[in-house]
Amino acid sequence: MGSAMGSDVLDLTFAALADPTRRAMLARLASGEATVNELAEPFALSQPAISKHLKVLERAGLISRSRAAQTRPCRLEAARLQEVAQWVAPYRALWEDSFDRLDALLQSTQPATTTSTPTPKGKRHVRKP
């Protein structure tokens, strides 16, 4: 399952995506540029910890930062995510096929639905003491 994405780049990208804080930052950037302070706001992390997360994302090519006056707005780099999606695509067909086969197996092993027959009137189960 070949890809234009090199092994080193793939390792950096998946390592960056493995952290929930970094994924949350990417999700925020999907709606537009944000400053470092805006990205840090939802997290109870120190500024150095936020900075480290951003460096990991930047090194993986998932974000870019520019200079605008005193701020360094961050921007999502969707091309890298597209490369990840292309790398995963052949595997998606495999797991979808597996789910389809599992669904077919489950459907074939379910007992046929039977209609319930009413209990004849007048017959009750009486508990004996």
Secondary structure, DSSP 4 states (H G I P E B T S, - for coil): ---SS-HHHHHHHHHHHTSHHHHHHHHHHTTS-B-HHHHHTTS---HHHHHHHHHHHHHTTSEEE--BTTB--EEE-HHHHHHHHHHHHHHHHHHHHHHHHHHHHHHHHSPPP-PPPPPPTT-------
